[in-house]
Amino acid sequence: MQDSNDKPTTEELARMQQYQQEQEAKNHYTPRPKWQIIGAWVLIAIMVAGIVNVCYWQINGIPDWLLALGA
């Protein structure tokens, strides 16, 4: 702003507009759909339950009713 009237020059206006467009593009965020978030939590819960069950079966042995299903 070099004018005595403190008006920005066309170059300064172009730079400010370009900077503003870059900031808008940088801050653009699209959240994930709710079904993807819920699906991810469901899959995590299944994985945790499976790991807990495997650890439990290794400590206490596989239950007889479960062995009967496979036979």
DSSP file (Angstrom, degrees, kcal/mol; ACC not computed):
  #  RESIDUE AA STRUCTURE BP1 BP2  ACC     N-H-->O    O-->H-N    N-H-->O    O-->H-N    TCO  KAPPA ALPHA  PHI   PSI    X-CA   Y-CA   Z-CA
    1    1 A M              0   0    0      0, 0.0     5,-0.1     0, 0.0     0, 0.0   0.000 360.0 360.0 360.0  85.1    0.0    0.0    0.0
    2    2 A Q        +     0   0    0      5,-0.2     2,-0.0     3,-0.0     0, 0.0   0.596 360.0 100.9 -99.8 -11.9    2.2    2.6   -1.3
    3    3 A D  S >  S-     0   0    0      4,-0.6     3,-1.2     1,-0.1     6,-0.0  -0.335  77.9-123.4 -71.6 156.6   -0.3    5.3   -2.3
    4    4 A S  T 3  S+     0   0    0      1,-0.2    -1,-0.1     2,-0.1    -2,-0.0   0.715 112.6  59.1 -72.0 -18.3   -0.9    8.2   -0.1
    5    5 A N  T 3  S-     0   0    0      2,-0.1    -1,-0.2     3,-0.0    -3,-0.0   0.419 109.8-122.7 -88.3   2.2   -4.6    7.3    0.0
    6    6 A D    <   +     0   0    0     -3,-1.2    -2,-0.1     1,-0.2    -4,-0.0   0.791  61.2 147.7  59.0  31.9   -3.7    3.8    1.4
    7    7 A K        -     0   0    0      1,-0.0    -4,-0.6     0, 0.0    -1,-0.2  -0.818  50.7-116.1 -93.6 135.2   -5.5    2.1   -1.5
    8    8 A P        -     0   0    0      0, 0.0     2,-0.0     0, 0.0    -1,-0.0  -0.399  27.9-120.3 -70.6 147.2   -4.0   -1.2   -2.5
    9    9 A T     >  -     0   0    0      1,-0.1     4,-2.5    -2,-0.1     5,-0.2  -0.282  28.2-103.4 -77.2 169.7   -2.5   -1.5   -6.0
   10   10 A T  H  > S+     0   0    0      1,-0.2     4,-2.2     2,-0.2     5,-0.1   0.855 123.3  53.3 -65.0 -33.8   -3.8   -3.9   -8.5
   11   11 A E  H  > S+     0   0    0      2,-0.2     4,-2.4     1,-0.2    -1,-0.2   0.919 109.9  47.1 -66.0 -43.0   -0.8   -6.2   -7.8
   12   12 A E  H  > S+     0   0    0      2,-0.2     4,-2.7     1,-0.2    -2,-0.2   0.896 111.6  51.1 -65.8 -39.3   -1.5   -6.2   -4.1
   13   13 A L  H  X S+     0   0    0     -4,-2.5     4,-2.4     2,-0.2    -1,-0.2   0.909 110.6  49.0 -62.8 -41.4   -5.2   -6.9   -4.8
   14   14 A A  H  X S+     0   0    0     -4,-2.2     4,-2.5     2,-0.2    -2,-0.2   0.910 112.5  48.0 -64.7 -42.3   -4.2   -9.8   -7.0
   15   15 A R  H  X S+     0   0    0     -4,-2.4     4,-2.6     2,-0.2    -2,-0.2   0.909 112.4  48.6 -65.0 -41.7   -1.8  -11.2   -4.4
   16   16 A M  H  X S+     0   0    0     -4,-2.7     4,-2.4     2,-0.2    -2,-0.2   0.900 112.5  48.5 -65.6 -39.5   -4.4  -10.9   -1.6
   17   17 A Q  H  X S+     0   0    0     -4,-2.4     4,-2.3     2,-0.2    -2,-0.2   0.912 112.4  48.4 -66.4 -41.5   -7.0  -12.6   -3.8
   18   18 A Q  H  X S+     0   0    0     -4,-2.5     4,-2.2     2,-0.2    -2,-0.2   0.911 112.1  49.3 -64.6 -41.5   -4.6  -15.4   -4.6
   19   19 A Y  H  X S+     0   0    0     -4,-2.6     4,-2.3     2,-0.2    -2,-0.2   0.909 110.8  50.2 -63.0 -42.1   -3.6  -15.8   -1.0
   20   20 A Q  H  X S+     0   0    0     -4,-2.4     4,-2.1     1,-0.2    -2,-0.2   0.899 110.6  49.2 -65.0 -40.0   -7.3  -15.9    0.0
   21   21 A Q  H  X S+     0   0    0     -4,-2.3     4,-2.2     2,-0.2    -1,-0.2   0.886 110.5  51.0 -65.8 -38.5   -8.0  -18.6   -2.6
   22   22 A E  H  X S+     0   0    0     -4,-2.2     4,-2.4     2,-0.2    -2,-0.2   0.904 110.2  49.5 -64.1 -41.3   -5.1  -20.7   -1.4
   23   23 A Q  H  X S+     0   0    0     -4,-2.3     4,-2.1     2,-0.2    -2,-0.2   0.898 110.9  49.3 -66.1 -40.0   -6.3  -20.5    2.2
   24   24 A E  H  < S+     0   0    0     -4,-2.1     4,-0.3     1,-0.2    -1,-0.2   0.897 113.4  46.8 -65.5 -39.6   -9.8  -21.5    1.2
   25   25 A A  H >< S+     0   0    0     -4,-2.2     3,-0.7     1,-0.2    -2,-0.2   0.874 112.8  49.7 -69.7 -36.2   -8.4  -24.5   -0.8
   26   26 A K  H 3< S+     0   0    0     -4,-2.4    -2,-0.2     1,-0.2    -1,-0.2   0.877 111.5  47.7 -70.0 -37.3   -6.1  -25.5    2.0
   27   27 A N  T 3< S+     0   0    0     -4,-2.1     2,-0.4    -5,-0.2    -1,-0.2   0.356  80.5 122.3 -88.7   6.3   -8.8  -25.4    4.7
   28   28 A H    <   +     0   0    0     -3,-0.7     2,-0.4    -4,-0.3    -3,-0.0  -0.572  36.3 173.3 -73.4 124.6  -11.4  -27.4    2.6
   29   29 A Y        -     0   0    0     -2,-0.4    -2,-0.0     2,-0.0    -3,-0.0  -0.995  20.0-163.9-137.0 128.0  -12.4  -30.5    4.6
   30   30 A T        -     0   0    0     -2,-0.4    -2,-0.0     0, 0.0     2,-0.0  -0.949  22.1-137.1-111.3 114.9  -15.1  -33.0    3.7
   31   31 A P        -     0   0    0      0, 0.0     3,-0.1     0, 0.0    -2,-0.0  -0.310  25.7-102.6 -69.5 155.3  -16.1  -35.2    6.6
   32   32 A R        -     0   0    0      1,-0.1     5,-0.0     2,-0.1     2,-0.0  -0.393  43.4 -94.7 -72.5 152.2  -16.6  -39.0    6.1
   33   33 A P    >>  -     0   0    0      0, 0.0     4,-1.5     0, 0.0     3,-0.7  -0.327  31.9-117.8 -64.0 152.3  -20.1  -40.3    5.9
   34   34 A K  H 3> S+     0   0    0      1,-0.2     4,-2.8     2,-0.2     5,-0.2   0.833 111.7  61.3 -62.6 -33.1  -21.6  -41.6    9.1
   35   35 A W  H 3> S+     0   0    0      1,-0.2     4,-2.2     2,-0.2    -1,-0.2   0.846 103.8  50.0 -66.2 -31.3  -22.0  -45.2    7.7
   36   36 A Q  H <> S+     0   0    0     -3,-0.7     4,-2.2     2,-0.2    -1,-0.2   0.895 111.7  47.3 -71.4 -39.1  -18.2  -45.4    7.2
   37   37 A I  H  X S+     0   0    0     -4,-1.5     4,-2.0     2,-0.2    -2,-0.2   0.935 115.0  45.5 -66.5 -45.8  -17.4  -44.2   10.7
   38   38 A I  H  X S+     0   0    0     -4,-2.8     4,-2.3     1,-0.2    -2,-0.2   0.914 112.6  51.8 -64.0 -42.0  -20.0  -46.6   12.2
   39   39 A G  H  X S+     0   0    0     -4,-2.2     4,-2.4    -5,-0.2    -1,-0.2   0.891 108.0  51.6 -61.2 -40.3  -18.7  -49.5   10.0
   40   40 A A  H  X S+     0   0    0     -4,-2.2     4,-2.2     1,-0.2    -1,-0.2   0.920 110.6  47.9 -63.4 -43.3  -15.1  -48.8   11.1
   41   41 A W  H  X S+     0   0    0     -4,-2.0     4,-2.3     2,-0.2    -2,-0.2   0.877 110.8  51.8 -65.9 -36.8  -16.1  -49.0   14.8
   42   42 A V  H  X S+     0   0    0     -4,-2.3     4,-2.3     2,-0.2    -2,-0.2   0.931 110.5  48.0 -64.5 -44.7  -18.0  -52.2   14.2
   43   43 A L  H  X S+     0   0    0     -4,-2.4     4,-2.3     1,-0.2    -2,-0.2   0.893 111.0  51.0 -63.6 -39.1  -15.0  -53.8   12.5
   44   44 A I  H  X S+     0   0    0     -4,-2.2     4,-2.5     2,-0.2    -1,-0.2   0.910 109.6  50.7 -62.8 -41.6  -12.7  -52.7   15.4
   45   45 A A  H  X S+     0   0    0     -4,-2.3     4,-2.5     1,-0.2    -2,-0.2   0.902 110.1  49.7 -63.7 -40.5  -15.2  -54.2   17.9
   46   46 A I  H  X S+     0   0    0     -4,-2.3     4,-2.3     2,-0.2    -1,-0.2   0.912 111.5  49.0 -63.5 -42.2  -15.2  -57.5   16.0
   47   47 A M  H  X S+     0   0    0     -4,-2.3     4,-2.3     2,-0.2    -2,-0.2   0.925 112.4  47.3 -63.3 -44.9  -11.4  -57.5   15.9
   48   48 A V  H  X S+     0   0    0     -4,-2.5     4,-2.6     1,-0.2    -2,-0.2   0.919 112.0  50.2 -63.9 -43.6  -11.1  -56.8   19.6
   49   49 A A  H  X S+     0   0    0     -4,-2.5     4,-2.4     1,-0.2    -1,-0.2   0.897 111.0  50.0 -62.1 -40.0  -13.7  -59.5   20.5
   50   50 A G  H  X S+     0   0    0     -4,-2.3     4,-2.3     2,-0.2    -2,-0.2   0.911 111.4  47.3 -64.3 -43.4  -11.8  -62.0   18.3
   51   51 A I  H  X S+     0   0    0     -4,-2.3     4,-2.3     2,-0.2    -2,-0.2   0.915 112.6  49.5 -65.2 -42.5   -8.5  -61.3   19.9
   52   52 A V  H  X S+     0   0    0     -4,-2.6     4,-2.6     1,-0.2    -2,-0.2   0.919 111.5  49.6 -62.5 -42.8  -10.0  -61.5   23.4
   53   53 A N  H  X S+     0   0    0     -4,-2.4     4,-2.8     2,-0.2     5,-0.2   0.903 109.7  50.3 -64.0 -41.3  -11.6  -64.8   22.6
   54   54 A V  H  X S+     0   0    0     -4,-2.3     4,-2.1     2,-0.2    -1,-0.2   0.931 112.6  46.8 -63.0 -44.2   -8.4  -66.3   21.2
   55   55 A C  H  X S+     0   0    0     -4,-2.3     4,-1.6     2,-0.2    -2,-0.2   0.915 113.1  49.6 -63.5 -41.5   -6.5  -65.3   24.3
   56   56 A Y  H  X S+     0   0    0     -4,-2.6     4,-3.0     1,-0.2     5,-0.3   0.923 111.5  48.4 -62.6 -44.5   -9.3  -66.7   26.5
   57   57 A W  H  X S+     0   0    0     -4,-2.8     4,-2.0     1,-0.2    -1,-0.2   0.836 108.8  53.8 -67.0 -32.6   -9.3  -70.0   24.7
   58   58 A Q  H  < S+     0   0    0     -4,-2.1    -1,-0.2    -5,-0.2    -2,-0.2   0.855 115.4  40.3 -69.7 -32.4   -5.6  -70.3   24.9
   59   59 A I  H  < S+     0   0    0     -4,-1.6    -2,-0.2    -5,-0.2    -1,-0.2   0.925 131.6  23.3 -78.8 -46.3   -5.7  -69.8   28.7
   60   60 A N  H  < S-     0   0    0     -4,-3.0    -3,-0.2     1,-0.2    -2,-0.2   0.489 108.8-112.5-103.5  -5.1   -8.8  -72.0   29.4
   61   61 A G     <  -     0   0    0     -4,-2.0    -1,-0.2    -5,-0.3    -3,-0.1   0.055  44.1 -61.6  87.5 156.5   -9.0  -74.3   26.4
   62   62 A I        -     0   0    0      1,-0.1     5,-0.1    -4,-0.1    -5,-0.0  -0.582  62.6-108.7 -75.6 133.7  -11.5  -74.5   23.7
   63   63 A P     >  -     0   0    0      0, 0.0     4,-1.7     0, 0.0     3,-0.5  -0.267  19.2-124.1 -64.5 150.0  -15.0  -75.3   25.0
   64   64 A D  H  > S+     0   0    0      1,-0.2     4,-2.2     2,-0.2     5,-0.2   0.855 109.0  57.8 -64.3 -36.2  -16.5  -78.7   24.3
   65   65 A W  H  > S+     0   0    0      1,-0.2     4,-0.9     2,-0.2    -1,-0.2   0.841 107.3  48.8 -65.0 -30.6  -19.6  -77.3   22.6
   66   66 A L  H  > S+     0   0    0     -3,-0.5     4,-1.0     2,-0.2    -1,-0.2   0.858 109.9  50.5 -75.9 -35.6  -17.5  -75.5   20.1
   67   67 A L  H  X S+     0   0    0     -4,-1.7     4,-0.8     1,-0.2     3,-0.2   0.848 106.3  57.2 -67.6 -32.8  -15.4  -78.6   19.4
   68   68 A A  H  < S+     0   0    0     -4,-2.2     3,-0.3     1,-0.2    -1,-0.2   0.800  99.3  59.7 -68.9 -28.1  -18.7  -80.5   18.8
   69   69 A L  H  < S+     0   0    0     -4,-0.9    -1,-0.2     1,-0.2    -2,-0.2   0.875 106.6  46.2 -67.4 -35.6  -19.7  -78.0   16.1
   70   70 A G  H  <        0   0    0     -4,-1.0    -1,-0.2    -3,-0.2    -2,-0.2   0.645 360.0 360.0 -81.2 -14.8  -16.7  -78.8   14.0
   71   71 A A     <        0   0    0     -4,-0.8    -1,-0.2    -3,-0.3    -2,-0.2   0.455 360.0 360.0 -93.4 360.0  -17.0  -82.6   14.4
